[in-house]
Amino acid sequence: MRSILSNMTYQQTLDYLFSQLPMFQRVGAAAFKKDLSNTLALCKHLGNPEKSYPTIHVAGTNGKGSSSHILAGILQAHGLKVGLYTSPHYKDFRERVKVNGSFISKKEVVEFVEKNKVAFESIQPSFFEWTVALAFHHFKNKKVDLAVIEVGLGGRLDSTNVILPLIGLITNIGYDHMQFLGETLPEIAFEKAGIIKAKIPVVIGEKHPETEPVFKKIAAERKAPIYFAVEELRCEVVAREQLHTVYHFYKKDKLWLENVRVNLTGSYQQKNLVSALETLLILEKEGKIPTLDESKMRYALENLRSLTTMMGRWEVLSETPYIIADSAHNKEGLDYAMKQLKEIPKKNLHMVIGAVNDKDLQKMLALMPIDARYYFAKPNIPRGLAAGELKKLGNEVGLKGKTYSSVRKALAAAKVSAKEGDVIYVGGSTFVVAEVL
């Protein structure tokens, strides 16, 4: 094994992971494996590292990444060494595997692949299965006190679903990845509910008449205590700042935390905050985490992005011109994003938009403002939808604009066109946002 690793060696390692292994984010359905056999085999080969530390498991259609960062940040502020596994990444593969906000090192990625490549190739794992195994192994090596593990896709058959967590959190259910998870909300809820384990508590972020019975039935079958976060907590916006939102938090209807500055500005974060805090309150009650300290919670929430290296979620890239990048990429997520965008004072709106080819784009595009100028571009991945095709779909719902050969060129054109008082929004896909961060 090499003791001194060049960037090229690390790049060769990434090329192996990206180009030789099926990767859902890039190619879609071909990389989706409908059982846990590969992950179980990888974990067994590594000595089952996922059993060496407690975990929190986070699933959901929208908000699971933000909720995972909120959980990790607050626990980190209480003195714990916290592993955080999320996907996909924006700029750097190593974003997926963090301990107290620090990325796994290039050296550790290279050494893990070199050491396990031969053994793993007999198992033939996907890109996602490789990275889950890498995360579990890294967290064991770093002796984390606890790891927050975000589900990649679904829940029941997701590679992360080999853990036995302290608690599960299912943020919400919406229409996404329906080719794998089902055509109806109850079918999708069934897949997400696959993370519910026997006698392990689970928090459900939202109550919905179509999905609530699914969660209650599976929780009852598995004798798992079930909590609906919105029945226990709520929060209200007191003020909005450039980089923070100020909230009051209530337990039932009694004021609990007043004027909390949160380093998140997306309006959809209200639900994620309630879900994550309810999860922590249950763990605190059960004695599984340190007693929650108000000053530490306030510190964590005020400094969340820097503490956890969080990015891409309603992120302000520039103030002149005012540029917002947001990774909402399905109907439910975009509904929140577009409502918030509408509230921002502006003269003209410029929309830099791209999408992948397996989304219900008609429903997504129908949510976007007609009175904006559009800059259509294809995200630089095989699943990316051609800019011309996106423009055609946009035109069908009244969206007008031009196509560009790349996301960066589309943003550059928007910057040239934008006048003082205008707003530029970049989004439609995580992969569009990744190209401008």
Helices and strands as residue ranges (DSSP letters): H 7-15, I 16-20, H 24-27, G 28-31, H 37-45, G 49-51, E 55-59, H 64-77, E 82-85, G 93-96, E 97-99, E 102-103, H 106-121, H 127-141, E 146-150, E 167-170, H 178-181, H 185-192, G 193-195, E 202-204, H 212-221, E 226-228, H 229-232, E 233-240, E 245-251, E 254-262, H 269-285, H 294-302, H 304-308, E 315-319, E 322-325, H 331-343, E 349-353, H 361-365, E 373-377, H 387-396, E 400-404, H 407-417, E 423-427, H 430-434
